[in-house]
Structures are given as C-alpha cells and as structure tokens.
Amino acid sequence: MKRATHEESIKRIAKVRDFMDEKALDAVFYTSQENVFYLSGFTGYGDATLLITKKEQFILTDFRYNEQVIVECPDYEHINMRSDSMPATADLMLSKGLRSVGFEDETILYTWVKSLAEEAPNIKFTGIGNFTEGLRVVKSEDELAKIEEACRISSVAFAETYEAVKPGMTEIEAAALLEYNMRKYGADGVAFTTIVASGIRGSMCHGTATEKKLEEGEAVTVDFGARYKGYDADMTRTFFIGSANSKMREIYQIVYDAQQKAIESFRVGMTGKELDAVARDYISMHGFGKYFGHGLGHGVGIMIHEDPYVNLRGETPLTEGMVFSVEPGIYVPDLGGVRIEDLACVKNGKLHLMTFFDKELKIK
C-alpha cells in the first residue's frame, strides 16, 4: 500500500509539534491504527504505536514488520519491540527525558494508560482529545485522489453487480458478488460489511446481508464501499425487482428529491446541521419525518465514519477539501426502506459527487 508522501508526512509531524508547543508537551504517544497510518503510512494495522518528540519520531513495532517499516515509514526511527508493551514504552519515554506526554484519551485502552502511569510516575500524561482527527478533516490532493479511486471502483463494481442480480439470489450472494467485483477492479478490501436489505428488511438501516432470497416486487437497498490504499468509499443505491408498488415509488421519489435539494443548496461555510435540515425538512414536509432516523451524512476518509458530521448536531462549517456522504433515507417498518447515498467533496465552492451510478428509479 502506498504511504503518504514524504512531504505530507513531514507536514503532519510538524503540526503535531506545533500542538505540543501550544500545550507544553514533550511528546505525543499515538496508539490508534488510523492515526498511526495517517502520520506514518504504516499499514500493519493495530501492530504499531508512535512516539513523536520535539526532535525525533519513533515507530514501535516488532520483528514481523522490520522490512515493511523501512519501506513505509522512512521518516521514523524503528524501535523493535511489541507495540502493546507499556513497560518497554515507558522505558523509552524515560530514556528520552520526557516529563509531559500527550496520548489519545478517546481511543487508548485504559489498561495501557494505567500501566504507563505506574511505570513512569514522574511523567505527566495528558489527553489530546480529537486534535489529530481534526487534522484529517480537510483532505490533501493525494488523499482526495485515493478516495476518488475508491469511489470509482465502487461505482463500476456496483454497475456490474446490478446487471447480474436476479430473483432467487440471496442477499449474501449479492453482497459476495459485489465484494468480489470491487476486488476485481482494484480494491484492497471493503470499507465496511456490505449491507443488502430486501423487502421489509429494507426498513433496517444497517441490515447486513442474510440468506433471504430476493423476490419479485421488492426494493433492494445496497450500502457498500471499496477501500483503496487506506481510504474508503461509501455509496448506497436502492432498486426494485420486477415491479414497485405506488407507496414505495412515492418514497423513492421523496428520497431522491431530498438528496438533490441538499446537493443543490450547498454553500461553503454552511454547517452540517444546516445541510441536514434541507433534506430533513423536505422529507418531513411529505409526512415521512419520523422515518428518517439518522443524519444526512458523515465524513469519510481513513475511517468510514469521521468528521465532519452532517446531522442534527453537526456544528462544523463545511469547507473546501472536506469529504462527506449525502444519504437521506426513509425506513417504514413492515413496508421497506429507501436510501440513496453518494460521497461528495467540497471542490471549487460546490459539492462534487465522487460516486456514480444512475439514481433514477430502476426496476430489474
């Protein structure tokens, strides 16, 4: 997997050091696999930690990754040790004369913090909150290119899968075919467990695929995404098998129009909450407000759900370089559901859709 460029890595490390200066920290200790990847390019997910001091940066991982670290993390000095060994980590911190160390208090294991505090009682450990996640909100050109490719793979894979789907196929079979096609077109893997929810199961927002067979007259909602070089896509389409009744046609059109209105109303600087309200108000105006129970969207990048959040609590202004989903939906128990989702980035003041596949109502 291609790592972040040397220049990007150095810039990101420099921002961490600026934060250290601001907070009077001697170092920051990173344990989350997402931020380890973001800051170093290391892809042995979960098997490394980082220690960034004012003048040095270390990656802590064991023998299995000796060669991989040389290729992926040339900006870091490799310390050959188990990444989950807090006594050894504390020894390293003490050997560097550290007195104040920041850590990822929102993700680190409690037992790790407890062990560090016991092994290095003279070091003050301070939580850094979501500082690094905030750095990830605005994507670089390299990140945008990777997300765009993940979206392309997802879109072409779905187009091929859609043509092959037929009555009698199980939801699991449809999901497996889609995941195979994403791999075939270049995905490193899937961004999350593929959702295929047909018929009345469509009212389950996150109805992962089952052995249920696709039947005539049903709506099928498919939520999926490819992962490419560490970055995710997210996309949902709903289509019909054989026919669509009048109520489901009505629901589909409302969801379709709600998404279009949100996309067209976007303005740089509006908050996630404001954009969410555009689609939410439209769906409510048509009598289905109580059946739209999730946010309009969420940021996507290294993680499938990250800042900025486009929902009722989304206070972040949406600006150039941000990537997030636009996914209104209506889910009616004992009837079914419809969701239409595209991934978009803010580009030249507008929403640029990165995923693609015709969104007009489709009946197979």
C-alpha atoms as a printed R data frame, in Angstrom:
    type eleno elety resid chain resno       x       y       z
1   ATOM     1    CA   MET     A     1   0.000   0.000   0.000
2   ATOM     2    CA   LYS     A     2   1.407   3.367  -0.980
3   ATOM     3    CA   ARG     A     3   2.161   5.540   2.013
4   ATOM     4    CA   ALA     A     4   1.670   9.266   2.364
5   ATOM     5    CA   THR     A     5   4.333  11.206   0.501
6   ATOM     6    CA   HIS     A     6   7.455  12.250   2.408
7   ATOM     7    CA   GLU     A     7   6.403  15.893   2.180
8   ATOM     8    CA   GLU     A     8   2.941  15.173   3.607
9   ATOM     9    CA   SER     A     9   4.396  13.100   6.433
10  ATOM    10    CA   ILE     A    10   6.784  15.885   7.427
11  ATOM    11    CA   LYS     A    11   3.984  18.483   7.350
12  ATOM    12    CA   ARG     A    12   1.752  16.331   9.542
13  ATOM    13    CA   ILE     A    13   4.512  15.711  12.061
14  ATOM    14    CA   ALA     A    14   5.220  19.458  12.125
15  ATOM    15    CA   LYS     A    15   1.564  20.146  13.012
16  ATOM    16    CA   VAL     A    16   1.802  17.671  15.876
17  ATOM    17    CA   ARG     A    17   4.890  19.507  17.143
18  ATOM    18    CA   ASP     A    18   3.118  22.864  16.892
19  ATOM    19    CA   PHE     A    19   0.354  21.371  19.037
20  ATOM    20    CA   MET     A    20   2.970  20.087  21.504
21  ATOM    21    CA   ASP     A    21   4.403  23.592  21.828
22  ATOM    22    CA   GLU     A    22   0.934  25.039  22.361
23  ATOM    23    CA   LYS     A    23   0.088  22.502  25.076
24  ATOM    24    CA   ALA     A    24   3.578  22.390  26.665
25  ATOM    25    CA   LEU     A    25   4.044  18.700  25.834
26  ATOM    26    CA   ASP     A    26   7.384  16.958  25.368
27  ATOM    27    CA   ALA     A    27   5.862  14.254  23.152
28  ATOM    28    CA   VAL     A    28   2.678  12.678  21.864
29  ATOM    29    CA   PHE     A    29   2.081   8.928  22.027
30  ATOM    30    CA   TYR     A    30  -0.181   7.505  19.282
31  ATOM    31    CA   THR     A    31  -1.938   4.162  19.597
32  ATOM    32    CA   SER     A    32  -4.932   4.236  17.211
33  ATOM    33    CA   GLN     A    33  -4.279   2.427  13.963
34  ATOM    34    CA   GLU     A    34  -5.939   5.198  11.942
35  ATOM    35    CA   ASN     A    35  -3.703   7.961  13.290
36  ATOM    36    CA   VAL     A    36  -0.616   5.753  13.153
37  ATOM    37    CA   PHE     A    37  -1.364   5.248   9.444
38  ATOM    38    CA   TYR     A    38  -2.135   8.951   8.892
39  ATOM    39    CA   LEU     A    39   1.093  10.149  10.490
40  ATOM    40    CA   SER     A    40   3.485   7.435   9.318
41  ATOM    41    CA   GLY     A    41   1.987   5.447   6.421
42  ATOM    42    CA   PHE     A    42   2.288   2.174   8.361
43  ATOM    43    CA   THR     A    43  -0.240  -0.421   7.169
44  ATOM    44    CA   GLY     A    44   0.245  -3.194   9.721
45  ATOM    45    CA   TYR     A    45  -2.979  -2.045  11.321
46  ATOM    46    CA   GLY     A    46  -3.076  -2.375  15.099
47  ATOM    47    CA   ASP     A    47   0.513  -3.593  15.429
48  ATOM    48    CA   ALA     A    48   2.401  -0.311  15.912
49  ATOM    49    CA   THR     A    49   2.445   2.792  18.046
50  ATOM    50    CA   LEU     A    50   4.187   6.126  17.506
51  ATOM    51    CA   LEU     A    51   6.115   8.392  19.835
52  ATOM    52    CA   ILE     A    52   6.712  11.866  18.438
53  ATOM    53    CA   THR     A    53   9.007  14.123  20.470
54  ATOM    54    CA   LYS     A    54  10.159  17.643  19.719
55  ATOM    55    CA   LYS     A    55  13.088  16.461  17.611
56  ATOM    56    CA   GLU     A    56  12.567  12.736  16.955
57  ATOM    57    CA   GLN     A    57   9.843  10.359  15.895
58  ATOM    58    CA   PHE     A    58   9.729   6.646  16.613
59  ATOM    59    CA   ILE     A    59   7.595   3.779  15.391
60  ATOM    60    CA   LEU     A    60   7.309   0.942  17.895
61  ATOM    61    CA   THR     A    61   6.626  -2.441  16.309
62  ATOM    62    CA   ASP     A    62   8.077  -5.930  16.329
63  ATOM    63    CA   PHE     A    63  10.259  -8.157  14.150
64  ATOM    64    CA   ARG     A    64   7.423  -9.067  11.769
65  ATOM    65    CA   TYR     A    65   7.494  -5.561  10.323
66  ATOM    66    CA   ASN     A    66  11.228  -4.854  10.149
67  ATOM    67    CA   GLU     A    67  11.287  -4.667   6.346
68  ATOM    68    CA   GLN     A    68   7.852  -3.101   5.998
69  ATOM    69    CA   VAL     A    69   8.764  -0.187   8.254
70  ATOM    70    CA   ILE     A    70  11.819   0.620   6.141
71  ATOM    71    CA   VAL     A    71   9.646   0.906   3.034
72  ATOM    72    CA   GLU     A    72   6.571   2.583   4.515
73  ATOM    73    CA   CYS     A    73   7.971   4.763   7.300
74  ATOM    74    CA   PRO     A    74  11.347   6.244   6.270
75  ATOM    75    CA   ASP     A    75  10.653   9.362   8.325
76  ATOM    76    CA   TYR     A    76  10.605   7.320  11.554
77  ATOM    77    CA   GLU     A    77  13.233   5.534  13.635
78  ATOM    78    CA   HIS     A    78  12.162   1.937  14.226
79  ATOM    79    CA   ILE     A    79  12.185   0.632  17.796
80  ATOM    80    CA   ASN     A    80  11.957  -3.167  17.601
81  ATOM    81    CA   MET     A    81   9.506  -4.087  20.381
82  ATOM    82    CA   ARG     A    82   5.956  -5.205  20.946
83  ATOM    83    CA   SER     A    83   3.689  -2.234  20.434
84  ATOM    84    CA   ASP     A    84   1.482  -3.321  23.344
85  ATOM    85    CA   SER     A    85   4.365  -3.465  25.838
86  ATOM    86    CA   MET     A    86   3.729  -0.461  28.050
87  ATOM    87    CA   PRO     A    87   6.704  -1.162  30.373
88  ATOM    88    CA   ALA     A    88   9.064  -1.020  27.372
89  ATOM    89    CA   THR     A    89   7.263   2.075  26.064
90  ATOM    90    CA   ALA     A    90   7.624   3.772  29.446
91  ATOM    91    CA   ASP     A    91  11.335   2.915  29.455
92  ATOM    92    CA   LEU     A    92  11.729   4.605  26.060
93  ATOM    93    CA   MET     A    93   9.917   7.704  27.297
94  ATOM    94    CA   LEU     A    94  12.097   7.868  30.398
95  ATOM    95    CA   SER     A    95  15.278   7.357  28.375
96  ATOM    96    CA   LYS     A    96  14.352  10.430  26.338
97  ATOM    97    CA   GLY     A    97  13.892  12.523  29.455
98  ATOM    98    CA   LEU     A    98  10.212  13.171  28.787
99  ATOM    99    CA   ARG     A    99   8.153  14.822  31.510
100 ATOM   100    CA   SER     A   100   4.835  15.541  29.774
101 ATOM   101    CA   VAL     A   101   3.314  13.224  27.177
102 ATOM   102    CA   GLY     A   102   0.051  13.562  25.306
103 ATOM   103    CA   PHE     A   103  -1.991  10.478  24.483
104 ATOM   104    CA   GLU     A   104  -5.163   9.589  22.573
105 ATOM   105    CA   ASP     A   105  -7.557   9.576  25.501
106 ATOM   106    CA   GLU     A   106 -10.603   8.886  23.303
107 ATOM   107    CA   THR     A   107  -9.245   5.600  21.935
108 ATOM   108    CA   ILE     A   108  -6.411   4.203  24.079
109 ATOM   109    CA   LEU     A   109  -7.007   1.181  26.314
110 ATOM   110    CA   TYR     A   110  -7.441   2.067  29.974
111 ATOM   111    CA   THR     A   111  -5.027  -0.677  30.965
112 ATOM   112    CA   TRP     A   112  -2.319   0.883  28.773
113 ATOM   113    CA   VAL     A   113  -2.678   4.309  30.429
114 ATOM   114    CA   LYS     A   114  -2.721   2.701  33.864
115 ATOM   115    CA   SER     A   115   0.448   0.740  33.079
116 ATOM   116    CA   LEU     A   116   2.265   3.796  31.712
117 ATOM   117    CA   ALA     A   117   1.367   5.816  34.801
118 ATOM   118    CA   GLU     A   118   2.649   3.048  37.072
119 ATOM   119    CA   GLU     A   119   5.873   2.503  35.113
120 ATOM   120    CA   ALA     A   120   6.632   6.211  34.686
121 ATOM   121    CA   PRO     A   121   5.104   8.035  37.681
122 ATOM   122    CA   ASN     A   122   7.203  11.143  37.054
123 ATOM   123    CA   ILE     A   123   5.695  11.681  33.603
124 ATOM   124    CA   LYS     A   124   2.502  13.701  33.355
125 ATOM   125    CA   PHE     A   125   0.125  12.107  30.829
126 ATOM   126    CA   THR     A   126  -2.419  14.418  29.194
127 ATOM   127    CA   GLY     A   127  -5.271  13.548  26.844
128 ATOM   128    CA   ILE     A   128  -5.166  15.265  23.440
129 ATOM   129    CA   GLY     A   129  -8.844  14.742  22.573
130 ATOM   130    CA   ASN     A   130  -9.638  14.748  18.865
131 ATOM   131    CA   PHE     A   131  -6.769  17.035  17.818
132 ATOM   132    CA   THR     A   132  -5.391  14.625  15.194
133 ATOM   133    CA   GLU     A   133  -8.832  13.732  13.882
134 ATOM   134    CA   GLY     A   134  -9.263  17.454  13.303
135 ATOM   135    CA   LEU     A   135  -6.167  17.460  11.090
136 ATOM   136    CA   ARG     A   136  -7.743  14.726   8.976
137 ATOM   137    CA   VAL     A   137 -10.950  16.636   8.194
138 ATOM   138    CA   VAL     A   138  -9.549  18.550   5.202
139 ATOM   139    CA   LYS     A   139  -8.069  16.115   2.708
140 ATOM   140    CA   SER     A   140  -4.865  16.664   0.724
141 ATOM   141    CA   GLU     A   141  -4.797  16.226  -3.040
142 ATOM   142    CA   ASP     A   142  -3.205  12.807  -2.557
143 ATOM   143    CA   GLU     A   143  -5.966  11.754  -0.167
144 ATOM   144    CA   LEU     A   144  -8.679  13.035  -2.488
145 ATOM   145    CA   ALA     A   145  -7.186  11.062  -5.381
146 ATOM   146    CA   LYS     A   146  -7.271   7.854  -3.325
147 ATOM   147    CA   ILE     A   147 -10.847   8.420  -2.196
148 ATOM   148    CA   GLU     A   148 -11.857   9.221  -5.781
149 ATOM   149    CA   GLU     A   149 -10.357   5.921  -6.927
150 ATOM   150    CA   ALA     A   150 -12.141   4.032  -4.145
151 ATOM   151    CA   CYS     A   151 -15.375   5.639  -5.357
152 ATOM   152    CA   ARG     A   152 -14.673   4.747  -8.985
153 ATOM   153    CA   ILE     A   153 -14.032   1.130  -8.050
154 ATOM   154    CA   SER     A   154 -17.234   1.028  -6.009
155 ATOM   155    CA   SER     A   155 -19.320   2.534  -8.796
156 ATOM   156    CA   VAL     A   156 -18.131   0.281 -11.619
157 ATOM   157    CA   ALA     A   157 -18.317  -2.790  -9.386
158 ATOM   158    CA   PHE     A   158 -21.912  -1.992  -8.481
159 ATOM   159    CA   ALA     A   159 -22.865  -1.435 -12.121
160 ATOM   160    CA   GLU     A   160 -21.609  -4.924 -12.985
161 ATOM   161    CA   THR     A   161 -23.233  -6.481  -9.928
162 ATOM   162    CA   TYR     A   162 -26.567  -4.804 -10.645
163 ATOM   163    CA   GLU     A   163 -26.704  -6.433 -14.066
164 ATOM   164    CA   ALA     A   164 -26.120  -9.872 -12.512
165 ATOM   165    CA   VAL     A   165 -28.602  -9.638  -9.635
166 ATOM   166    CA   LYS     A   166 -31.783 -11.657 -10.165
167 ATOM   167    CA   PRO     A   167 -34.747 -13.068  -8.241
168 ATOM   168    CA   GLY     A   168 -33.831 -16.107  -6.187
169 ATOM   169    CA   MET     A   169 -30.338 -14.853  -5.410
170 ATOM   170    CA   THR     A   170 -29.759 -14.487  -1.681
171 ATOM   171    CA   GLU     A   171 -28.701 -11.224  -0.098
172 ATOM   172    CA   ILE     A   172 -25.432 -12.891   0.915
173 ATOM   173    CA   GLU     A   173 -24.780 -13.972  -2.668
174 ATOM   174    CA   ALA     A   174 -25.422 -10.444  -3.938
175 ATOM   175    CA   ALA     A   175 -23.079  -8.979  -1.309
176 ATOM   176    CA   ALA     A   176 -20.370 -11.542  -2.085
177 ATOM   177    CA   LEU     A   177 -20.577 -10.815  -5.811
178 ATOM   178    CA   LEU     A   178 -20.306  -7.082  -5.203
179 ATOM   179    CA   GLU     A   179 -17.313  -7.527  -2.906
180 ATOM   180    CA   TYR     A   180 -15.646  -9.792  -5.480
181 ATOM   181    CA   ASN     A   181 -16.203  -7.180  -8.184
182 ATOM   182    CA   MET     A   182 -14.716  -4.433  -6.012
183 ATOM   183    CA   ARG     A   183 -11.627  -6.577  -5.528
184 ATOM   184    CA   LYS     A   184 -11.528  -7.332  -9.233
185 ATOM   185    CA   TYR     A   185 -11.489  -3.636 -10.096
186 ATOM   186    CA   GLY     A   186  -8.650  -2.825  -7.700
187 ATOM   187    CA   ALA     A   187  -9.940  -2.541  -4.136
188 ATOM   188    CA   ASP     A   188  -7.628  -3.544  -1.306
189 ATOM   189    CA   GLY     A   189 -10.711  -4.684   0.574
190 ATOM   190    CA   VAL     A   190 -14.085  -3.403   1.705
191 ATOM   191    CA   ALA     A   191 -14.611  -0.271   3.759
192 ATOM   192    CA   PHE     A   192 -17.243  -1.983   5.944
193 ATOM   193    CA   THR     A   193 -19.542  -5.001   5.960
194 ATOM   194    CA   THR     A   194 -21.712  -4.781   2.856
195 ATOM   195    CA   ILE     A   195 -25.391  -4.115   3.531
196 ATOM   196    CA   VAL     A   196 -28.026  -5.801   1.362
197 ATOM   197    CA   ALA     A   197 -31.552  -5.421   2.739
198 ATOM   198    CA   SER     A   198 -34.503  -6.513   0.605
199 ATOM   199    CA   GLY     A   199 -38.258  -6.305   1.019
200 ATOM   200    CA   ILE     A   200 -39.442  -5.427   4.523
201 ATOM   201    CA   ARG     A   201 -35.850  -5.823   5.716
202 ATOM   202    CA   GLY     A   202 -35.175  -2.547   3.925
203 ATOM   203    CA   SER     A   203 -36.553  -0.709   6.957
204 ATOM   204    CA   MET     A   204 -33.413  -1.813   8.810
205 ATOM   205    CA   CYS     A   205 -30.912   0.984   8.126
206 ATOM   206    CA   HIS     A   206 -27.942  -1.325   8.660
207 ATOM   207    CA   GLY     A   207 -29.492  -4.613   7.609
208 ATOM   208    CA   THR     A   208 -26.449  -6.703   6.751
209 ATOM   209    CA   ALA     A   209 -26.966  -9.427   4.167
210 ATOM   210    CA   THR     A   210 -28.765 -12.636   5.147
211 ATOM   211    CA   GLU     A   211 -29.823 -15.884   3.457
212 ATOM   212    CA   LYS     A   212 -33.123 -14.260   2.472
213 ATOM   213    CA   LYS     A   213 -33.787 -14.532  -1.262
214 ATOM   214    CA   LEU     A   214 -34.551 -11.534  -3.454
215 ATOM   215    CA   GLU     A   215 -38.165 -11.676  -4.596
216 ATOM   216    CA   GLU     A   216 -40.361 -10.075  -7.256
217 ATOM   217    CA   GLY     A   217 -41.888  -6.756  -6.209
218 ATOM   218    CA   GLU     A   218 -39.261  -5.980  -3.574
219 ATOM   219    CA   ALA     A   219 -36.977  -2.999  -3.088
220 ATOM   220    CA   VAL     A   220 -33.323  -3.857  -2.508
221 ATOM   221    CA   THR     A   221 -31.062  -1.427  -0.653
222 ATOM   222    CA   VAL     A   222 -27.322  -1.965  -1.079
223 ATOM   223    CA   ASP     A   223 -24.846   0.054   1.024
224 ATOM   224    CA   PHE     A   224 -21.184  -0.640   0.299
225 ATOM   225    CA   GLY     A   225 -17.756   0.798  -0.318
226 ATOM   226    CA   ALA     A   226 -14.304  -0.145  -1.524
227 ATOM   227    CA   ARG     A   227 -11.110   0.574   0.361
228 ATOM   228    CA   TYR     A   228  -8.182   1.772  -1.744
229 ATOM   229    CA   LYS     A   229  -4.695   2.444  -0.344
230 ATOM   230    CA   GLY     A   230  -6.085   3.072   3.118
231 ATOM   231    CA   TYR     A   231  -9.035   5.272   2.094
232 ATOM   232    CA   ASP     A   232 -12.733   4.440   1.930
233 ATOM   233    CA   ALA     A   233 -15.715   4.961  -0.329
234 ATOM   234    CA   ASP     A   234 -19.339   4.898   0.795
235 ATOM   235    CA   MET     A   235 -22.301   4.517  -1.540
236 ATOM   236    CA   THR     A   236 -25.922   3.308  -1.416
237 ATOM   237    CA   ARG     A   237 -28.417   2.505  -4.141
238 ATOM   238    CA   THR     A   238 -31.960   1.167  -3.895
239 ATOM   239    CA   PHE     A   239 -33.567  -0.639  -6.831
240 ATOM   240    CA   PHE     A   240 -36.602  -2.850  -7.405
241 ATOM   241    CA   ILE     A   241 -37.044  -6.451  -8.520
242 ATOM   242    CA   GLY     A   242 -39.786  -6.936 -11.120
243 ATOM   243    CA   SER     A   243 -42.094  -4.114 -10.009
244 ATOM   244    CA   ALA     A   244 -42.537  -1.306  -7.469
245 ATOM   245    CA   ASN     A   245 -45.816  -0.510  -5.730
246 ATOM   246    CA   SER     A   246 -47.136   3.033  -5.577
247 ATOM   247    CA   LYS     A   247 -46.133   3.662  -1.942
248 ATOM   248    CA   MET     A   248 -42.530   2.596  -2.499
249 ATOM   249    CA   ARG     A   249 -42.405   4.655  -5.693
250 ATOM   250    CA   GLU     A   250 -43.571   7.665  -3.717
251 ATOM   251    CA   ILE     A   251 -40.960   7.073  -1.020
252 ATOM   252    CA   TYR     A   252 -38.211   6.627  -3.589
253 ATOM   253    CA   GLN     A   253 -39.053   9.922  -5.298
254 ATOM   254    CA   ILE     A   254 -39.093  11.804  -1.989
255 ATOM   255    CA   VAL     A   255 -35.664  10.445  -1.029
256 ATOM   256    CA   TYR     A   256 -34.301  11.194  -4.494
257 ATOM   257    CA   ASP     A   257 -35.603  14.777  -4.403
258 ATOM   258    CA   ALA     A   258 -34.358  15.313  -0.842
259 ATOM   259    CA   GLN     A   259 -30.833  14.356  -1.866
260 ATOM   260    CA   GLN     A   260 -30.947  16.608  -4.937
261 ATOM   261    CA   LYS     A   261 -32.160  19.562  -2.897
262 ATOM   262    CA   ALA     A   262 -29.385  19.087  -0.355
263 ATOM   263    CA   ILE     A   263 -26.725  18.904  -3.072
264 ATOM   264    CA   GLU     A   264 -28.076  21.939  -4.919
265 ATOM   265    CA   SER     A   265 -28.493  24.048  -1.763
266 ATOM   266    CA   PHE     A   266 -24.945  23.516  -0.528
267 ATOM   267    CA   ARG     A   267 -22.893  26.623   0.142
268 ATOM   268    CA   VAL     A   268 -19.345  26.764   1.519
269 ATOM   269    CA   GLY     A   269 -19.429  27.596   5.206
270 ATOM   270    CA   MET     A   270 -22.847  26.184   5.987
271 ATOM   271    CA   THR     A   271 -22.759  23.766   8.904
272 ATOM   272    CA   GLY     A   272 -23.520  20.077   8.762
273 ATOM   273    CA   LYS     A   273 -26.665  20.786  10.767
274 ATOM   274    CA   GLU     A   274 -27.854  23.323   8.209
275 ATOM   275    CA   LEU     A   275 -27.313  20.970   5.267
276 ATOM   276    CA   ASP     A   276 -29.015  18.129   7.135
277 ATOM   277    CA   ALA     A   277 -32.040  20.379   7.673
278 ATOM   278    CA   VAL     A   278 -32.547  20.843   3.930
279 ATOM   279    CA   ALA     A   279 -33.191  17.148   3.334
280 ATOM   280    CA   ARG     A   280 -34.850  16.551   6.705
281 ATOM   281    CA   ASP     A   281 -37.352  19.383   6.251
282 ATOM   282    CA   TYR     A   282 -38.244  18.173   2.767
283 ATOM   283    CA   ILE     A   283 -38.860  14.606   3.969
284 ATOM   284    CA   SER     A   284 -40.877  15.896   6.950
285 ATOM   285    CA   MET     A   285 -42.948  18.126   4.686
286 ATOM   286    CA   HIS     A   286 -44.037  14.979   2.830
287 ATOM   287    CA   GLY     A   287 -45.081  13.199   6.010
288 ATOM   288    CA   PHE     A   288 -42.131  10.848   6.495
289 ATOM   289    CA   GLY     A   289 -40.019  12.796   9.003
290 ATOM   290    CA   LYS     A   290 -40.270  10.179  11.748
291 ATOM   291    CA   TYR     A   291 -38.939   7.557   9.323
292 ATOM   292    CA   PHE     A   292 -35.670   9.414   8.680
293 ATOM   293    CA   GLY     A   293 -33.830   8.498  11.849
294 ATOM   294    CA   HIS     A   294 -30.169   9.108  11.014
295 ATOM   295    CA   GLY     A   295 -28.084  12.034   9.858
296 ATOM   296    CA   LEU     A   296 -27.826  13.190   6.262
297 ATOM   297    CA   GLY     A   297 -24.150  12.342   6.170
298 ATOM   298    CA   HIS     A   298 -20.758  11.845   7.763
299 ATOM   299    CA   GLY     A   299 -17.148  12.376   6.860
300 ATOM   300    CA   VAL     A   300 -15.289   9.564   5.111
301 ATOM   301    CA   GLY     A   301 -11.555   9.035   4.726
302 ATOM   302    CA   ILE     A   302  -9.282   6.704   6.652
303 ATOM   303    CA   MET     A   303 -12.389   5.788   8.648
304 ATOM   304    CA   ILE     A   304 -15.850   5.163   7.238
305 ATOM   305    CA   HIS     A   305 -17.352   7.473   9.877
306 ATOM   306    CA   GLU     A   306 -15.337  10.541  10.830
307 ATOM   307    CA   ASP     A   307 -15.629  14.323  10.958
308 ATOM   308    CA   PRO     A   308 -17.346  16.336   9.625
309 ATOM   309    CA   TYR     A   309 -20.783  15.070  10.659
310 ATOM   310    CA   VAL     A   310 -23.768  16.249   8.633
311 ATOM   311    CA   ASN     A   311 -26.530  15.672  11.150
312 ATOM   312    CA   LEU     A   312 -28.649  17.383  13.798
313 ATOM   313    CA   ARG     A   313 -25.533  18.070  15.887
314 ATOM   314    CA   GLY     A   314 -23.169  18.980  13.052
315 ATOM   315    CA   GLU     A   315 -21.701  22.360  14.016
316 ATOM   316    CA   THR     A   316 -18.606  22.177  11.786
317 ATOM   317    CA   PRO     A   317 -18.657  24.594   8.812
318 ATOM   318    CA   LEU     A   318 -18.288  22.601   5.590
319 ATOM   319    CA   THR     A   319 -15.334  23.892   3.594
320 ATOM   320    CA   GLU     A   320 -13.015  23.179   0.679
321 ATOM   321    CA   GLY     A   321 -11.368  19.743   0.745
322 ATOM   322    CA   MET     A   322 -13.844  18.085   3.077
323 ATOM   323    CA   VAL     A   323 -15.356  14.742   2.075
324 ATOM   324    CA   PHE     A   324 -18.708  13.506   3.371
325 ATOM   325    CA   SER     A   325 -21.704  11.411   2.391
326 ATOM   326    CA   VAL     A   326 -25.124  12.731   1.381
327 ATOM   327    CA   GLU     A   327 -27.567   9.945   2.215
328 ATOM   328    CA   PRO     A   328 -31.199  10.702   3.012
329 ATOM   329    CA   GLY     A   329 -33.425   7.711   3.676
330 ATOM   330    CA   ILE     A   330 -36.923   6.652   4.646
331 ATOM   331    CA   TYR     A   331 -37.488   3.410   6.550
332 ATOM   332    CA   VAL     A   332 -41.041   2.211   7.228
333 ATOM   333    CA   PRO     A   333 -41.468  -0.913   9.386
334 ATOM   334    CA   ASP     A   334 -43.350  -3.782   7.690
335 ATOM   335    CA   LEU     A   335 -43.076  -1.995   4.350
336 ATOM   336    CA   GLY     A   336 -39.415  -1.422   3.497
337 ATOM   337    CA   GLY     A   337 -36.935   1.338   3.011
338 ATOM   338    CA   VAL     A   338 -35.095   3.521   0.524
339 ATOM   339    CA   ARG     A   339 -31.691   5.148   0.879
340 ATOM   340    CA   ILE     A   340 -29.691   6.932  -1.804
341 ATOM   341    CA   GLU     A   341 -26.120   7.831  -0.940
342 ATOM   342    CA   ASP     A   342 -23.240   9.473  -2.722
343 ATOM   343    CA   LEU     A   343 -19.863  10.514  -1.431
344 ATOM   344    CA   ALA     A   344 -19.053  14.153  -2.146
345 ATOM   345    CA   CYS     A   345 -16.155  16.524  -1.683
346 ATOM   346    CA   VAL     A   346 -16.239  20.294  -1.491
347 ATOM   347    CA   LYS     A   347 -14.471  21.461  -4.621
348 ATOM   348    CA   ASN     A   348 -14.408  24.993  -6.029
349 ATOM   349    CA   GLY     A   349 -17.246  26.006  -3.752
350 ATOM   350    CA   LYS     A   350 -19.622  23.213  -4.770
351 ATOM   351    CA   LEU     A   351 -20.332  19.594  -3.939
352 ATOM   352    CA   HIS     A   352 -18.533  17.303  -6.370
353 ATOM   353    CA   LEU     A   353 -20.025  13.801  -6.361
354 ATOM   354    CA   MET     A   354 -17.318  11.141  -6.280
355 ATOM   355    CA   THR     A   355 -19.589   8.097  -6.603
356 ATOM   356    CA   PHE     A   356 -21.707   7.499  -9.672
357 ATOM   357    CA   PHE     A   357 -24.490   5.210 -10.898
358 ATOM   358    CA   ASP     A   358 -27.834   6.350 -12.259
359 ATOM   359    CA   LYS     A   359 -30.211   7.284  -9.439
360 ATOM   360    CA   GLU     A   360 -33.474   7.303 -11.376
361 ATOM   361    CA   LEU     A   361 -35.859   4.633 -10.091
362 ATOM   362    CA   LYS     A   362 -34.730   1.310 -11.512
363 ATOM   363    CA   ILE     A   363 -36.732  -1.918 -11.883
364 ATOM   364    CA   LYS     A   364 -34.927  -5.110 -12.857
